[in-house]
Amino acid sequence: QQETALVQQGRTIVVLKWNSNCPGCLEMKDFLENLASSDYKNQLLLEEVEGDVNAPSIVVTSLNGQRNLDNTTKDDVTNALCDLSYEPPASCALRKLQ
């Protein structure tokens, strides 16, 4: 219910399911934490859930929809955030120009 209210306020929620033993999980966790504190500051809410996974599992939810990303790359995550964020950062527009 709290997540629904945040989404309605224009926030983007990213749920990362990870564990310290899975390949790529710590790297993806660090990447998402960096995005949450820089490009998407005050817009992205990162929820980290430790679980039994073999690769990082990510769900991105916003007013513009939801996307499930399993065994994904940083580019896939960035594209999903640019597509789904209510107010994408300038870096999204720059990606489209390249």
C-alpha positions, 0 to 999 in steps of 0.5 A: 500500500505504501509502495502504491502511494509512492508510485502515484507520487511519481516515484520509481520502485526497484526491487532487487532480489539478490544474495552475496553468493550469486554471480553478478549480484553484488555488482548489480546491487552497487550499480543500483545503489549508485543510481539511487543516490545520483541520477535518480536521487529523490525519485528511485526507491531501491528495495533490496531483498536477500533471497535464494537466487542464482542471478540478480532479479529485478522488478521496476515499477512506476506510473508508466508500468512494470518490468521484470528483469531476470539475469539482466545487464546494467544496460537493460536496467538503465533502459527500463528505468529510462522507459518507465521513470515518470521524470527520467534524468537527462542521461536518458535523453543523451542515451537516445542521441547515441 
